[in-house]
């Protein structure tokens, strides 16, 4: 078994194999690429060899499914999902030598209904949460060379015990501070509703074992093999157990205590011949062996467009999913440029930036996307809506107005899929 493992999100799939990872911040991968990124003729479209037949890097099991997106023939990982208990999940470590368990991704805070801290409950900070949903409680970060997320306890959301109220009423709930059971207060100006938590055993969860696979070229795969047939690459390390990770820029390195450092060489290919694509990273073994897929850029969810920029599956006003630009930089403000308050102004997340570099998402009243627009500066009168209607009101923010629109019909359509 690999000495260490990082849990960062990845997945790619081509011709029956998928590169993937656990929890989605960055894609797992490593190595200096053998060719520069981008440009015609730099990335090929054929991984070659038979590694795809020998390694299914993300393959759904009968219970745990690898869910993803597909656009223009290219698939991208989204999440693992426990199909039996119906929640998105991620694997966490158990006791030494024990199976790993796929716990609910949705986390909640742990409080108690009694002064001895024996009756678990939780604040309902998100009103969309409903009775019967599965949640987990515990730490969700790693330290040092930790491979998997730390163990988390699992609960089902029970009935409401206390309704939402103001602080003057005060529901009596408690929390553990070390070994002491003390009065608990929420991180809010009012008291959220409190629901009971129903504890569940790890034995009810999907399980997997962690194996080490030599991918060649100085790289090792930490592989989850589920009891239900799930196959899943959780991370990539060097032969001596040093974790490797892709950087937000798409470059790869080993992750040391002092930051990114040199790593074994890898090879890079482009998956997808249309505008929407991803880039796959494979090991670079010697002796004529085929490279093994180890990672992908982007890490998960997002795709790349023809310019090499990130685009993300986004709900559109026509009910479809569209791959919309990720880096936008201008968003709806509470000011308008006309006395009828019909022409909304936008504010910039990046004051001082060249406005020609910014884009703004244009959304319907329900939040769905209708277009993405370029912006231009605005220095005219501004108006706001209050009890007196649409009235003149100055703004201290840097405001911009919409310029050229890119309608959702021009954005690639995205579909949900099972990998």
C-alpha positions as a Markdown table, in Angstrom:
| # | Residue | x | y | z |
|---|---|---|---|---|
| 1 | Unk | 0.0 | 0.0 | 0.0 |
| 2 | Unk | 1.3 | 3.5 | -0.8 |
| 3 | Unk | 2.8 | 5.2 | 2.2 |
| 4 | Unk | 0.8 | 8.4 | 1.6 |
| 5 | Unk | -2.1 | 9.6 | -0.5 |
| 6 | Unk | -3.8 | 12.9 | -1.2 |
| 7 | Unk | -7.5 | 13.2 | -1.6 |
| 8 | Unk | -8.1 | 15.7 | -4.4 |
| 9 | Unk | -10.7 | 15.5 | -7.1 |
| 10 | Unk | -10.0 | 14.0 | -10.5 |
| 11 | Unk | -11.5 | 12.1 | -13.3 |
| 12 | Unk | -11.1 | 11.5 | -17.0 |
| 13 | Unk | -12.5 | 8.8 | -19.2 |
| 14 | Unk | -11.6 | 7.6 | -22.7 |
| 15 | Unk | -12.2 | 4.3 | -24.4 |
| 16 | Unk | -13.4 | 2.6 | -21.2 |
| 17 | Unk | -11.0 | 4.0 | -18.6 |
| 18 | Unk | -11.4 | 7.0 | -16.3 |
| 19 | Unk | -8.8 | 8.8 | -14.2 |
| 20 | Unk | -10.4 | 10.0 | -11.0 |
| 21 | Unk | -10.0 | 11.1 | -7.3 |
| 22 | Unk | -11.9 | 11.5 | -4.1 |
| 23 | Unk | -12.8 | 15.0 | -3.1 |
| 24 | Unk | -12.7 | 17.9 | -5.5 |
| 25 | Unk | -10.2 | 20.7 | -5.2 |
| 26 | Unk | -7.4 | 19.8 | -7.5 |
| 27 | Unk | -6.8 | 16.8 | -9.7 |
| 28 | Unk | -4.2 | 14.3 | -8.6 |
| 29 | Unk | -1.3 | 13.9 | -11.0 |
| 30 | Unk | 2.3 | 14.6 | -11.2 |
| 31 | Unk | 5.4 | 15.1 | -13.3 |
| 32 | Unk | 6.9 | 17.6 | -15.7 |
| 33 | Unk | 5.0 | 17.4 | -18.9 |
| 34 | Unk | 7.1 | 16.3 | -21.9 |
| 35 | Unk | 5.7 | 19.0 | -24.1 |
| 36 | Unk | 4.5 | 22.6 | -23.4 |
| 37 | Unk | 0.8 | 23.1 | -22.8 |
| 38 | Unk | -1.6 | 24.3 | -25.5 |
| 39 | Unk | -1.0 | 25.1 | -29.2 |
| 40 | Unk | -1.7 | 23.1 | -32.4 |
| 41 | Unk | 0.3 | 19.9 | -32.8 |
| 42 | Unk | 1.3 | 19.9 | -29.1 |
| 43 | Unk | -1.4 | 17.6 | -27.7 |
| 44 | Unk | -2.3 | 14.3 | -29.4 |
| 45 | Unk | -5.6 | 12.5 | -29.3 |
| 46 | Unk | -4.5 | 8.9 | -28.8 |
| 47 | Unk | -3.0 | 7.7 | -25.5 |
| 48 | Unk | -1.8 | 4.6 | -27.3 |
| 49 | Unk | -0.9 | 1.2 | -25.7 |
| 50 | Unk | -3.2 | -1.1 | -23.9 |
| 51 | Unk | -3.2 | 0.6 | -20.5 |
| 52 | Unk | -6.9 | 1.5 | -20.9 |
| 53 | Unk | -7.7 | -2.2 | -21.0 |
| 54 | Unk | -5.7 | -3.0 | -17.9 |
| 55 | Unk | -6.8 | 0.0 | -15.7 |
| 56 | Unk | -10.3 | 1.2 | -15.2 |
| 57 | Unk | -9.4 | 4.3 | -13.1 |
| 58 | Unk | -12.9 | 5.2 | -12.3 |
| 59 | Unk | -15.5 | 2.5 | -12.9 |
| 60 | Unk | -18.9 | 2.5 | -11.2 |
| 61 | Unk | -19.8 | -0.4 | -9.0 |
| 62 | Unk | -23.2 | -1.9 | -8.4 |
| 63 | Unk | -23.8 | 0.4 | -5.4 |
| 64 | Unk | -21.3 | 3.3 | -5.6 |
| 65 | Unk | -21.6 | 5.1 | -8.9 |
| 66 | Unk | -19.2 | 7.5 | -10.5 |
| 67 | Unk | -21.4 | 10.3 | -11.7 |
| 68 | Unk | -20.2 | 12.8 | -14.3 |
| 69 | Unk | -20.9 | 15.1 | -17.2 |
| 70 | Unk | -20.5 | 14.6 | -21.0 |
| 71 | Unk | -20.2 | 17.3 | -23.6 |
| 72 | Unk | -19.2 | 16.9 | -27.3 |
| 73 | Unk | -18.1 | 13.4 | -26.6 |
| 74 | Unk | -15.9 | 14.2 | -23.7 |
| 75 | Unk | -16.7 | 12.9 | -20.2 |
| 76 | Unk | -15.9 | 14.6 | -16.9 |
| 77 | Unk | -16.2 | 13.3 | -13.3 |
| 78 | Unk | -18.5 | 15.0 | -10.8 |
| 79 | Unk | -19.0 | 12.9 | -7.7 |
| 80 | Unk | -19.3 | 9.4 | -6.2 |
| 81 | Unk | -22.8 | 8.5 | -5.2 |
| 82 | Unk | -24.1 | 5.8 | -2.9 |
| 83 | Unk | -27.0 | 4.5 | -5.0 |
| 84 | Unk | -28.5 | 2.4 | -2.2 |
| 85 | Unk | -28.7 | 5.1 | 0.4 |
| 86 | Unk | -29.0 | 8.0 | -2.2 |
| 87 | Unk | -26.3 | 10.5 | -1.2 |
| 88 | Unk | -23.1 | 11.8 | -2.7 |
| 89 | Unk | -20.2 | 10.3 | -0.8 |
| 90 | Unk | -16.5 | 10.3 | -0.3 |
| 91 | Unk | -14.2 | 7.6 | 1.2 |
| 92 | Unk | -12.7 | 8.1 | 4.6 |
| 93 | Unk | -10.2 | 6.1 | 6.5 |
| 94 | Unk | -11.1 | 3.6 | 9.2 |
| 95 | Unk | -9.1 | 1.8 | 11.8 |
| 96 | Unk | -5.7 | 0.5 | 10.7 |
| 97 | Unk | -6.3 | -2.5 | 8.4 |
| 98 | Unk | -10.0 | -1.9 | 8.2 |
| 99 | Unk | -12.1 | -1.2 | 5.1 |
| 100 | Unk | -12.6 | 2.4 | 4.0 |
| 101 | Unk | -16.2 | 3.7 | 4.1 |
| 102 | Unk | -18.0 | 6.1 | 1.7 |
| 103 | Unk | -19.6 | 8.7 | 4.0 |
| 104 | Unk | -22.1 | 11.4 | 3.0 |
| 105 | Unk | -20.3 | 14.5 | 1.5 |
| 106 | Unk | -22.9 | 16.8 | 3.1 |
| 107 | Unk | -21.6 | 17.7 | 6.6 |
| 108 | Unk | -23.3 | 19.3 | 9.5 |
| 109 | Unk | -22.5 | 20.6 | 13.0 |
| 110 | Unk | -22.9 | 18.3 | 16.1 |
| 111 | Unk | -24.8 | 19.6 | 19.1 |
| 112 | Unk | -26.8 | 17.8 | 21.8 |
| 113 | Unk | -30.3 | 18.1 | 23.3 |
| 114 | Unk | -29.2 | 17.2 | 26.8 |
| 115 | Unk | -26.7 | 18.5 | 29.3 |
| 116 | Unk | -24.9 | 15.1 | 29.3 |
| 117 | Unk | -24.3 | 15.4 | 25.5 |
| 118 | Unk | -25.9 | 12.0 | 24.8 |
| 119 | Unk | -28.7 | 13.0 | 22.4 |
| 120 | Unk | -27.2 | 14.2 | 19.1 |
| 121 | Unk | -28.8 | 17.0 | 17.1 |
| 122 | Unk | -27.8 | 19.7 | 14.7 |
| 123 | Unk | -28.5 | 23.3 | 13.7 |
| 124 | Unk | -30.4 | 23.6 | 10.4 |
| 125 | Unk | -28.4 | 26.3 | 8.7 |
| 126 | Unk | -29.6 | 25.4 | 5.2 |
| 127 | Unk | -33.4 | 25.4 | 5.0 |
| 128 | Unk | -33.2 | 23.1 | 2.0 |
| 129 | Unk | -32.2 | 20.3 | 4.2 |
| 130 | Unk | -35.0 | 17.8 | 4.8 |
| 131 | Unk | -35.8 | 15.0 | 7.3 |
| 132 | Unk | -34.3 | 11.7 | 6.1 |
| 133 | Unk | -31.2 | 13.2 | 4.5 |
| 134 | Unk | -27.9 | 11.6 | 5.4 |
| 135 | Unk | -25.1 | 13.8 | 6.8 |
| 136 | Unk | -21.6 | 13.3 | 8.3 |
| 137 | Unk | -19.9 | 14.9 | 11.2 |
| 138 | Unk | -16.2 | 15.3 | 11.8 |
| 139 | Unk | -13.0 | 16.9 | 10.4 |
| 140 | Unk | -12.7 | 17.2 | 6.6 |
| 141 | Unk | -9.1 | 18.2 | 6.1 |
| 142 | Unk | -5.8 | 16.4 | 6.0 |
| 143 | Unk | -2.6 | 17.1 | 7.8 |
| 144 | Unk | 0.9 | 16.2 | 6.6 |
| 145 | Unk | 1.1 | 13.0 | 4.6 |
| 146 | Unk | -2.5 | 11.9 | 5.4 |
| 147 | Unk | -3.9 | 10.0 | 2.5 |
| 148 | Unk | -7.6 | 9.8 | 3.1 |
| 149 | Unk | -10.1 | 12.1 | 4.8 |
| 150 | Unk | -10.2 | 11.5 | 8.6 |
| 151 | Unk | -13.0 | 9.3 | 9.8 |
| 152 | Unk | -16.4 | 10.9 | 10.1 |
| 153 | Unk | -19.5 | 9.8 | 12.1 |
| 154 | Unk | -22.7 | 9.3 | 10.0 |
| 155 | Unk | -26.3 | 10.4 | 10.9 |
| 156 | Unk | -29.7 | 10.7 | 9.4 |
| 157 | Unk | -31.5 | 14.0 | 9.8 |
| 158 | Unk | -34.5 | 13.5 | 12.2 |
| 159 | Unk | -37.5 | 15.5 | 13.2 |
| 160 | Unk | -37.4 | 19.2 | 14.2 |
| 161 | Unk | -37.1 | 19.6 | 17.9 |
| 162 | Unk | -36.9 | 23.4 | 18.2 |
| 163 | Unk | -38.2 | 25.9 | 15.5 |
| 164 | Unk | -36.1 | 28.9 | 14.4 |
| 165 | Unk | -36.3 | 31.7 | 16.9 |
| 166 | Unk | -34.6 | 34.8 | 18.0 |
| 167 | Unk | -31.8 | 34.9 | 20.6 |
| 168 | Unk | -34.1 | 36.1 | 23.4 |
| 169 | Unk | -36.1 | 32.9 | 23.4 |
| 170 | Unk | -33.1 | 30.5 | 23.4 |
| 171 | Unk | -33.3 | 26.8 | 22.8 |
| 172 | Unk | -31.4 | 24.8 | 25.3 |
| 173 | Unk | -28.8 | 22.8 | 23.4 |
| 174 | Unk | -25.2 | 21.8 | 24.2 |
| 175 | Unk | -21.9 | 20.9 | 22.7 |
| 176 | Unk | -18.7 | 19.1 | 23.7 |
| 177 | Unk | -15.7 | 21.3 | 24.6 |
| 178 | Unk | -13.0 | 18.7 | 25.1 |
| 179 | Unk | -14.6 | 16.4 | 27.7 |
| 180 | Unk | -17.0 | 19.1 | 29.0 |
| 181 | Unk | -20.6 | 19.4 | 27.9 |
| 182 | Unk | -21.4 | 23.1 | 27.7 |
| 183 | Unk | -24.2 | 25.3 | 26.4 |
| 184 | Unk | -24.0 | 25.8 | 22.7 |
| 185 | Unk | -24.7 | 28.9 | 20.6 |
| 186 | Unk | -25.0 | 29.0 | 16.8 |
| 187 | Unk | -22.8 | 31.2 | 14.5 |
| 188 | Unk | -25.8 | 33.4 | 13.6 |
| 189 | Unk | -27.8 | 36.4 | 14.7 |
| 190 | Unk | -30.9 | 34.2 | 15.4 |
| 191 | Unk | -31.3 | 30.7 | 16.5 |
| 192 | Unk | -31.7 | 28.3 | 13.6 |
| 193 | Unk | -34.1 | 25.4 | 13.8 |
| 194 | Unk | -32.7 | 22.3 | 15.7 |
| 195 | Unk | -33.3 | 18.8 | 14.4 |
| 196 | Unk | -32.5 | 15.5 | 16.0 |
| 197 | Unk | -29.8 | 13.3 | 14.5 |
| 198 | Unk | -30.2 | 9.6 | 14.2 |
| 199 | Unk | -26.9 | 7.8 | 14.4 |
| 200 | Unk | -26.0 | 5.1 | 11.9 |
| 201 | Unk | -23.3 | 2.5 | 12.0 |
| 202 | Unk | -20.3 | 2.3 | 9.5 |
| 203 | Unk | -21.5 | -1.2 | 8.7 |
| 204 | Unk | -24.4 | 0.3 | 6.7 |
| 205 | Unk | -22.0 | 2.2 | 4.4 |
| 206 | Unk | -20.3 | 1.1 | 1.1 |
| 207 | Unk | -16.8 | -0.2 | 1.6 |
| 208 | Unk | -13.6 | -0.4 | -0.4 |
| 209 | Unk | -10.0 | -1.5 | 0.2 |
| 210 | Unk | -6.9 | 0.6 | -0.8 |
| 211 | Unk | -4.3 | -1.0 | -3.0 |
| 212 | Unk | -1.0 | 0.2 | -4.4 |
| 213 | Unk | -0.3 | -0.2 | -8.2 |
| 214 | Unk | 3.0 | 0.6 | -9.9 |
| 215 | Unk | 2.0 | 2.8 | -12.9 |
| 216 | Unk | 5.6 | 2.9 | -14.2 |
| 217 | Unk | 7.8 | 5.9 | -14.7 |
| 218 | Unk | 8.3 | 6.3 | -11.0 |
| 219 | Unk | 4.6 | 6.8 | -10.3 |
| 220 | Unk | 2.2 | 4.7 | -8.1 |
| 221 | Unk | -1.6 | 4.7 | -8.1 |
| 222 | Unk | -3.5 | 4.4 | -4.8 |
| 223 | Unk | -6.5 | 2.5 | -5.9 |
| 224 | Unk | -9.8 | 2.0 | -4.2 |
| 225 | Unk | -11.4 | -1.4 | -5.0 |
| 226 | Unk | -15.0 | -1.5 | -3.8 |
| 227 | Unk | -16.8 | -4.5 | -2.5 |
| 228 | Unk | -19.5 | -3.8 | -5.1 |
| 229 | Unk | -17.0 | -3.7 | -8.1 |
| 230 | Unk | -16.1 | 0.0 | -7.9 |
| 231 | Unk | -12.6 | 0.8 | -9.2 |
| 232 | Unk | -11.3 | 4.2 | -8.4 |
| 233 | Unk | -7.9 | 5.9 | -8.4 |
| 234 | Unk | -7.7 | 8.0 | -5.3 |
| 235 | Unk | -4.3 | 9.5 | -5.7 |
| 236 | Unk | -0.9 | 9.4 | -7.3 |
| 237 | Unk | 2.5 | 9.2 | -5.5 |
| 238 | Unk | 6.1 | 8.8 | -6.3 |
| 239 | Unk | 7.7 | 5.4 | -5.6 |
| 240 | Unk | 8.8 | 6.6 | -2.1 |
| 241 | Unk | 5.3 | 7.8 | -1.2 |
| 242 | Unk | 5.5 | 11.5 | -2.0 |
| 243 | Unk | 2.1 | 12.8 | -3.2 |
| 244 | Unk | 1.8 | 14.5 | -6.5 |
| 245 | Unk | -0.8 | 17.1 | -7.5 |
| 246 | Unk | -1.9 | 19.3 | -10.4 |
| 247 | Unk | -1.6 | 23.0 | -9.8 |
| 248 | Unk | -4.5 | 25.4 | -10.7 |
| 249 | Unk | -2.5 | 26.4 | -13.8 |
| 250 | Unk | -2.6 | 22.8 | -15.0 |
| 251 | Unk | 1.1 | 22.2 | -14.2 |
| 252 | Unk | 2.2 | 19.2 | -12.1 |
| 253 | Unk | 4.6 | 18.7 | -9.2 |
| 254 | Unk | 5.3 | 16.7 | -6.1 |
| 255 | Unk | 3.7 | 18.3 | -3.0 |
| 256 | Unk | 6.4 | 18.8 | -0.4 |
| 257 | Unk | 6.4 | 20.7 | 2.8 |
| 258 | Unk | 8.0 | 23.6 | 1.0 |
| 259 | Unk | 5.4 | 23.6 | -1.9 |
| 260 | Unk | 5.5 | 22.2 | -5.4 |
| 261 | Unk | 8.8 | 20.6 | -6.5 |
| 262 | Unk | 10.1 | 18.6 | -9.5 |
| 263 | Unk | 8.4 | 15.2 | -10.2 |
| 264 | Unk | 8.8 | 12.3 | -12.6 |
| 265 | Unk | 8.1 | 13.1 | -16.2 |
| 266 | Unk | 4.6 | 12.4 | -17.6 |
| 267 | Unk | 3.0 | 12.5 | -21.0 |
| 268 | Unk | 0.0 | 14.7 | -21.9 |
| 269 | Unk | -2.8 | 14.1 | -24.4 |
| 270 | Unk | -5.9 | 16.0 | -25.5 |
| 271 | Unk | -9.2 | 14.2 | -25.1 |
| 272 | Unk | -11.9 | 15.7 | -27.4 |
| 273 | Unk | -11.6 | 17.0 | -31.0 |
| 274 | Unk | -14.3 | 19.7 | -30.6 |
| 275 | Unk | -14.2 | 23.0 | -28.6 |
| 276 | Unk | -14.9 | 21.3 | -25.3 |
| 277 | Unk | -12.0 | 19.1 | -24.2 |
| 278 | Unk | -9.9 | 17.9 | -21.3 |
| 279 | Unk | -6.2 | 17.1 | -21.0 |
| 280 | Unk | -5.1 | 13.7 | -19.7 |
| 281 | Unk | -1.9 | 13.0 | -17.8 |
| 282 | Unk | -0.3 | 9.5 | -18.1 |
| 283 | Unk | 2.9 | 8.0 | -16.7 |
| 284 | Unk | 6.0 | 7.8 | -18.8 |
| 285 | Unk | 7.5 | 4.3 | -18.2 |
| 286 | Unk | 10.6 | 3.0 | -19.9 |
| 287 | Unk | 11.3 | -0.2 | -21.8 |
| 288 | Unk | 8.5 | 0.2 | -24.3 |
| 289 | Unk | 5.7 | -0.1 | -21.8 |
| 290 | Unk | 2.5 | 1.9 | -22.4 |
| 291 | Unk | 1.8 | 4.8 | -20.1 |
| 292 | Unk | -0.9 | 4.5 | -17.5 |
| 293 | Unk | -3.5 | 7.2 | -17.1 |
| 294 | Unk | -3.0 | 8.9 | -13.8 |
| 295 | Unk | -4.8 | 12.3 | -13.8 |
| 296 | Unk | -6.6 | 14.9 | -15.8 |
| 297 | Unk | -6.9 | 18.7 | -16.1 |
| 298 | Unk | -9.3 | 20.1 | -15.2 |
| 299 | Unk | -9.6 | 18.1 | -12.0 |
| 300 | Unk | -13.3 | 17.5 | -12.1 |
| 301 | Unk | -16.6 | 19.1 | -13.1 |
| 302 | Unk | -15.1 | 21.7 | -15.4 |
| 303 | Unk | -14.0 | 21.4 | -19.1 |
| 304 | Unk | -11.7 | 23.5 | -21.3 |
| 305 | Unk | -12.9 | 25.5 | -24.2 |
| 306 | Unk | -11.1 | 26.2 | -27.5 |
| 307 | Unk | -9.1 | 29.0 | -25.9 |
| 308 | Unk | -7.9 | 26.7 | -23.1 |
| 309 | Unk | -10.0 | 28.5 | -20.5 |
| 310 | Unk | -12.2 | 26.7 | -17.9 |
| 311 | Unk | -15.9 | 26.4 | -18.6 |
| 312 | Unk | -18.3 | 24.9 | -16.0 |
| 313 | Unk | -21.7 | 23.0 | -16.4 |
| 314 | Unk | -24.2 | 25.7 | -15.4 |
| 315 | Unk | -28.1 | 25.5 | -15.3 |
| 316 | Unk | -29.5 | 27.6 | -18.2 |
| 317 | Unk | -32.8 | 29.4 | -18.5 |
| 318 | Unk | -34.0 | 26.9 | -21.2 |
| 319 | Unk | -33.6 | 24.0 | -18.7 |
| 320 | Unk | -30.4 | 22.7 | -20.2 |
| 321 | Unk | -26.8 | 22.6 | -18.8 |
| 322 | Unk | -24.3 | 24.8 | -20.6 |
| 323 | Unk | -20.6 | 25.0 | -20.3 |
| 324 | Unk | -20.2 | 28.6 | -19.3 |
| 325 | Unk | -17.0 | 30.6 | -18.7 |
| 326 | Unk | -15.7 | 30.2 | -15.1 |
| 327 | Unk | -13.6 | 33.4 | -14.6 |
| 328 | Unk | -16.1 | 36.2 | -15.1 |
| 329 | Unk | -15.3 | 39.1 | -12.7 |
| 330 | Unk | -18.5 | 41.2 | -12.9 |
| 331 | Unk | -21.8 | 40.5 | -11.1 |
| 332 | Unk | -25.2 | 42.1 | -10.6 |
| 333 | Unk | -25.2 | 45.1 | -8.3 |
| 334 | Unk | -28.2 | 46.8 | -6.6 |
| 335 | Unk | -28.0 | 49.9 | -8.9 |
| 336 | Unk | -29.5 | 50.8 | -12.3 |
| 337 | Unk | -28.6 | 53.3 | -14.9 |
| 338 | Unk | -32.1 | 54.5 | -15.7 |
| 339 | Unk | -34.8 | 56.2 | -13.7 |
| 340 | Unk | -37.2 | 53.3 | -14.3 |
| 341 | Unk | -34.7 | 50.8 | -12.8 |
| 342 | Unk | -34.8 | 48.5 | -15.8 |
| 343 | Unk | -31.1 | 48.6 | -16.9 |
| 344 | Unk | -29.1 | 46.9 | -14.2 |
| 345 | Unk | -25.5 | 47.9 | -13.5 |
| 346 | Unk | -22.8 | 45.4 | -12.5 |
| 347 | Unk | -19.9 | 45.7 | -10.1 |
| 348 | Unk | -16.4 | 44.5 | -10.7 |
| 349 | Unk | -14.6 | 41.9 | -8.5 |
| 350 | Unk | -11.4 | 43.3 | -9.8 |
| 351 | Unk | -11.2 | 47.1 | -9.5 |
| 352 | Unk | -8.6 | 48.6 | -11.7 |
| 353 | Unk | -8.6 | 45.6 | -14.1 |
| 354 | Unk | -9.0 | 46.3 | -17.8 |
| 355 | Unk | -12.7 | 46.0 | -18.3 |
| 356 | Unk | -12.3 | 44.3 | -21.7 |
| 357 | Unk | -10.9 | 41.3 | -19.7 |
| 358 | Unk | -14.1 | 40.9 | -17.6 |
| 359 | Unk | -17.4 | 39.1 | -18.3 |
| 360 | Unk | -20.7 | 39.1 | -16.5 |
| 361 | Unk | -23.2 | 36.3 | -16.1 |
| 362 | Unk | -26.7 | 37.4 | -17.0 |
| 363 | Unk | -29.3 | 35.5 | -15.0 |
| 364 | Unk | -33.0 | 35.1 | -14.9 |
| 365 | Unk | -35.0 | 35.8 | -11.7 |
| 366 | Unk | -34.6 | 32.2 | -10.7 |
| 367 | Unk | -30.8 | 32.4 | -11.0 |
| 368 | Unk | -30.5 | 30.4 | -14.2 |
| 369 | Unk | -28.1 | 31.6 | -16.9 |
| 370 | Unk | -29.4 | 33.5 | -19.9 |
| 371 | Unk | -26.2 | 34.8 | -21.3 |
| 372 | Unk | -22.6 | 35.9 | -20.6 |
| 373 | Unk | -21.7 | 39.4 | -21.6 |
| 374 | Unk | -18.6 | 41.6 | -22.0 |
| 375 | Unk | -18.7 | 44.8 | -20.0 |
| 376 | Unk | -17.6 | 48.4 | -20.3 |
| 377 | Unk | -17.1 | 51.2 | -17.8 |
| 378 | Unk | -20.0 | 53.3 | -16.5 |
| 379 | Unk | -19.8 | 56.8 | -15.0 |
| 380 | Unk | -23.4 | 58.1 | -15.4 |
| 381 | Unk | -26.2 | 58.5 | -12.8 |
| 382 | Unk | -27.2 | 55.6 | -10.7 |
| 383 | Unk | -30.6 | 54.6 | -9.2 |
| 384 | Unk | -31.8 | 52.1 | -6.5 |
| 385 | Unk | -35.1 | 50.7 | -5.5 |
| 386 | Unk | -36.5 | 51.4 | -2.1 |
| 387 | Unk | -39.9 | 52.1 | -0.5 |
| 388 | Unk | -40.3 | 55.2 | -2.6 |
| 389 | Unk | -39.7 | 53.4 | -5.9 |
| 390 | Unk | -36.7 | 53.9 | -8.2 |
| 391 | Unk | -34.8 | 56.8 | -6.8 |
| 392 | Unk | -31.4 | 58.4 | -7.5 |
| 393 | Unk | -28.7 | 57.0 | -5.3 |
| 394 | Unk | -24.9 | 57.1 | -5.5 |
| 395 | Unk | -22.7 | 54.1 | -5.3 |
| 396 | Unk | -19.2 | 53.8 | -3.9 |
| 397 | Unk | -18.5 | 50.7 | -6.0 |
| 398 | Unk | -16.8 | 50.5 | -9.4 |
| 399 | Unk | -19.8 | 49.9 | -11.7 |
| 400 | Unk | -19.8 | 48.6 | -15.2 |
| 401 | Unk | -22.6 | 48.1 | -17.8 |
| 402 | Unk | -23.2 | 45.2 | -20.2 |
| 403 | Unk | -21.8 | 45.4 | -23.7 |
| 404 | Unk | -21.8 | 42.3 | -26.1 |
| 405 | Unk | -23.8 | 39.3 | -25.1 |
| 406 | Unk | -23.0 | 35.6 | -25.7 |
| 407 | Unk | -26.3 | 33.8 | -25.6 |
| 408 | Unk | -26.6 | 30.3 | -24.0 |
| 409 | Unk | -27.4 | 28.8 | -27.4 |
| 410 | Unk | -23.7 | 29.5 | -28.4 |
| 411 | Unk | -22.4 | 27.6 | -25.3 |
| 412 | Unk | -21.8 | 23.8 | -25.6 |
| 413 | Unk | -24.6 | 21.7 | -24.1 |
| 414 | Unk | -23.7 | 19.4 | -21.2 |
| 415 | Unk | -25.5 | 16.2 | -20.1 |
| 416 | Unk | -25.3 | 14.2 | -16.9 |
| 417 | Unk | -23.9 | 10.7 | -17.2 |
| 418 | Unk | -22.8 | 7.7 | -15.3 |
| 419 | Unk | -19.1 | 6.8 | -15.8 |
